[in-house]
């Protein structure tokens, strides 16, 4: 995945609404393995953080398209 994950994609990954992602999402960085490190603000309510690490982050790994013939090694 070359483009930054959208708020909707992040919301679906962690099980909260797109509006909540927009409200609390901070910086997003591309990692060397193609995954994205998504930061959230410290004001994010505890009940919305269940799928995040203790440092208010999410590692968003892109899903392979069905048409992509490459396979993870």
N, C-alpha and C positions, 0 to 999 in steps of 0.2 A: 504494500500500500504506500503510494508516494504522496498522497494528499492527506492532510490532517483529518482525523475522524470527525464527523459532524456531531453536533449535540444530540441528534436523534440516535446515531449509532452508539454513542457513549451511554445514553439513557437506556437503550435496550440492553446493553451489556451489563449494567449495574442495577437495573430494575427500578429506576426512578423516572419521573417525567422529564421531558425535554426542557420544560420551563425551569425545573429545579437545576438541571445541568447548566443552563444559561446563567442562572442566578449565582451559582457557586463555583463554576469552572474558572480556573486560573490559567497558568501557562501550560503549553503542550510541547513536548520535545520528541523528535525522532531519535530512536536508539539505533545502535549499530546493527542489530539483528532484524531491523524492519518494524519492530514494535514501537508503540508510542507511549510515552510517559505523560499521563494527564494529571495535573495538580488541581486540587480543589481548595477553596478558602476555609480557614479555621472556623468561620461562622456557620459552616454547614451543620445542621442539626444531627445529633447522634443517630437518630433512627434512619437517616438517609445514607449513613456511612458504612453500613454493614458489609459491603463488597469492596471497601477500600482498605489500604494498608494503614498502619498506625500513623503514617506520615501524610495522610490525606491524599494518597496517590492511587492511580490505577495504571496497570500495565495493559494497554490495549493491543492485543495481537490480531493482525488482520487475518480474516478467514480466506482460505484459498477458494477461488472460483472453480466451479465444476469443470469449466473448459480448460483450466490450467493443468497441463500435463506433468508439471514438475511435482515431485513428491518429496516430503520431508525425509531427510536421511536419518 
